[in-house]
Amino acid sequence: SCSVFDGHRGNYKETDPQTANSLIGKYKAGAENWIKGHATAYAILRLSPLLGRSHPYRPSWFDEFRIQVGRKQRIELH
């Protein structure tokens, strides 16, 4: 889940310990913990690395999310 877990087991839960193997994963985990400790309301999205937009006829979930936010539409997250 975007570098904060070791990447070997899979199917991680939010309650699993963060065991990052890479430096960027350790920075991300540290940033998440800082946000959790200093913010009263927050949302952390763990996404795979994003480089540019997806195919225009097959937008990714994140592109759909970005478009809906840009249009100020209501978004339901599970």
C-alpha positions in Angstrom: 0.0 0.0 0.0 2.2 2.8 -1.4 5.4 1.9 0.3 4.4 2.0 4.0 4.2 -1.8 4.3 6.9 -4.4 3.5 5.1 -5.5 0.3 5.4 -9.2 0.8 2.3 -10.4 2.5 -0.5 -8.2 0.9 -4.1 -7.6 2.0 -3.0 -5.2 4.7 -5.3 -3.6 7.2 -5.0 -0.2 8.9 -4.3 -1.9 12.2 -1.2 -3.7 10.7 2.2 -2.2 11.8 3.9 -0.1 9.2 7.1 -1.9 8.2 8.5 0.1 5.3 11.7 -1.3 3.7 12.5 1.8 1.6 13.5 5.3 2.7 10.5 6.8 0.9 8.2 4.4 2.7 9.7 5.3 6.1 9.2 9.0 5.3 5.6 8.4 4.2 4.9 6.4 7.4 6.5 9.2 9.5 4.4 11.8 7.7 1.2 9.8 8.3 2.0 9.5 12.0 2.8 13.2 12.3 -0.6 14.1 10.6 -2.5 11.7 12.9 -0.8 13.3 16.0 -1.3 16.9 15.0 -4.6 17.1 13.1 -8.1 16.7 14.5 -9.7 15.9 11.1 -7.7 14.3 8.3 -7.9 11.8 5.5 -4.9 9.8 4.3 -5.1 8.3 0.8 -2.6 5.6 0.1 -2.3 5.4 -3.6 0.1 3.8 -6.0 2.6 6.3 -7.5 0.8 8.5 -10.0 2.6 9.9 -13.0 0.3 12.0 -15.2 -3.2 11.1 -16.1 -4.6 7.8 -17.2 -6.1 7.0 -20.6 -8.8 9.5 -21.5 -11.4 6.8 -22.3 -10.5 4.6 -19.3 -9.9 7.0 -16.4 -8.4 5.6 -13.2 -10.2 5.8 -9.9 -8.0 8.7 -8.9 -8.8 10.6 -12.1 -12.5 10.1 -11.5 -12.0 11.4 -7.9 -10.0 14.4 -9.1 -12.6 15.3 -11.7 -15.5 15.0 -9.2 -13.6 17.2 -6.7 -12.9 19.7 -9.5 -16.6 19.8 -10.3 -17.6 20.1 -6.6 -19.7 16.9 -6.9 -20.6 14.7 -4.0 -18.2 11.8 -3.5 -18.9 8.6 -1.6 -15.8 6.8 -0.2 -15.9 3.3 1.2 
